[in-house]
Amino acid sequence: MKIVTERVEIPLEDGGTMGGYLARPDQGGPHPAVLVYMEIFGINGHIRDIAERVAREGYVALAPDYFHRTGPGIELGYDEAGMSQGIALLGKLVASEMISDARSAVDYLREREDTTDKMGCMGFCIGGHMAYLTAAESDVDATASFYGGGIAADAGPGGEPSTLGRTSGINGRILCLFGDKDLLIPKPQVDAIRKALRSSGVDHEVVVYKGCDHGFFCDQRASYDAEAAKDAWGRVKTLFATELR
């Protein structure tokens, strides 16, 4: 499917704007929408590629820049310098601001003439955390959270209430994807996420890929695992096709 891409400005509740990268089918519609949440490396080539892949499946895909307060427009590489900068920006995130940004992005997509009322979200690393948070604090219909770090921490970003403690707010179906070699998200945290989803009665699936590390979906990282990435992408396509069509 042919697509078109553009940079957009998303209106925020405080009157400001948040940058974003939008990819959409070049014809037909209206289409369901999908938020694509970035890693700590910004809306870089990897995240733009994912947004474009989503658009080719027939969705209006938007990657919002939730570093807009402290590092607007940042694009980092998967090297030591990029990691250092990204971690510094990660440490400045605040859960309430992330929720506000998520709701603004949802509103932006819902108000477009080329979208339906069906919406999904997906994200990677802190973006996976953002996807889980969005699922709990908005009315998105389907969520795919890839190796969302910090979800099961005692406190949420900025020391605010924990994201895991918000699980009961999830109304749509959620798919959580992890690697069993990921030291950033050890097994007890994955188990806690699974338990919270189950006890809250959330429609969910938790998948743990054997032998995979953090970032296994990103083909620009040393931890990339082609087999797991292919399987995960298939699961995401099925999720969105089932819940958003």
Secondary structure, DSSP 8 states (H G I E B T S, - for coil): --EEEEEEEEE-TTS-EEEEEEEEESSS--EEEEEEE--TTBS-HHHHHHHHHHHHTT-EEEEE-TTTTTSTT-B--SSHHHHHHHHHHHTT--HHHHHHHHHHHHHHHHTSTTEEEEEEEEEETHHHHHHHHHHHHS--SEEEEES-TTTTSSS-GGG-S-SGGGGGG--SEEEEEEETT-TTS-HHHHHHHHHHHHHTT--EEEEEETT--TTTT-TTSTT--HHHHHHHHHHHHHHHHHHH-
